[in-house]
Amino acid sequence: MKEWLNKIESADSTEILESLRVETLGKKGILTLEFSKLKDIPNTEKKAFAQNLNEQKSLINTALEIRKEVLVQIELDKELEAEKIDVTKFNNSLSCGAVHPVIDTMDRVITYFQNLNFAVEEGQLVEDDFHNFEALNLPKHHPARDMQDTFYNKDYTLLRTHTSPVQIRTMLKQSIPIRMIAPGTVFRKDFDITHTPMFHQIEALVVDKADKISFANLKHVLEEFLHHMFGDVEVRFRPSFFPFTEPSAEVDISCVFCEGKGCRVCSQTGWIEILGCGIVDENVFKAVGYENVSGYAFGVGIERLAMLIHNIGDLRSLFESDLRLLGQFK
Ligand code: DAH
């Protein structure tokens, strides 16, 4: 008996344990065979004989149960250990994507201005006439509205044609001083080598008390910004017109491809137009109820920056999701 109990206690798998159970308590097990001898035992001894066998049976049963519990746990632990997945292990065969050059350029511009303490405002893609045109000094029938081919919705809302309406939304919800940029998507009915119906802009607006903000401030910020983006280029301001700024200017940099000598990209002029800017027009301040303030604004197209930084010839290729192009920006 002792021998069987020892065997059970030292069984090292549930399989061995099961065979020990069969050998002792199974149909042909030794204890079962002992029980079958009961009928030949004289009546007077039957009770003691049966009692003894039952005690042995219960000892073996208990030993089997205790050992089984231990072995099941050990085997489960082993199984879990074998199936363990190291989620931190790096799989070299996985190919990672790259940040899209437009988003990457946008992030660089945002970070630059965030470091100068500009807040980031989002605005909304579906705009109304007031924010997109009217408040920006583009009244109905103003010829400048023709400059922008607008996607109108049935309910008189429209897809914003520029990020300038975020100026209006910010001034309406906030008071001076304002120092903000508004990066985002804009939409126009345009499609050729230099235009796509959806593209990205970053608008900037700085407003403070009257006479505090001057064109000199604007000029300095833009020169620093363009040198940060393009390195050692020349920057020039050309008088221009925008309804929402007066005076207005367009800013050019010396061509990054030919260094100002004249090439195909700069149409032999040596200069590349990069953004529009100016001193905020009084009518814009009037539309949002601001008095005795001064400010500057500018708006820059992100695709144009990305194309110049990465030497991309056709704007449309930025939106074709061609992995041969995008894979180069890892
Ligand atoms: N909103 C103009 C456009 O989409 C860009 C622009 C020009 C923004 C001059 C300005 C600005 O804030 O002062 O072409």
Residues whose N, C-alpha, C, O or C-beta is under 5 A from the ligand:
A	BS01	DAH	T161 H162 S164 A204 F242 T245 G276 C277 G278 A297 F298 G299
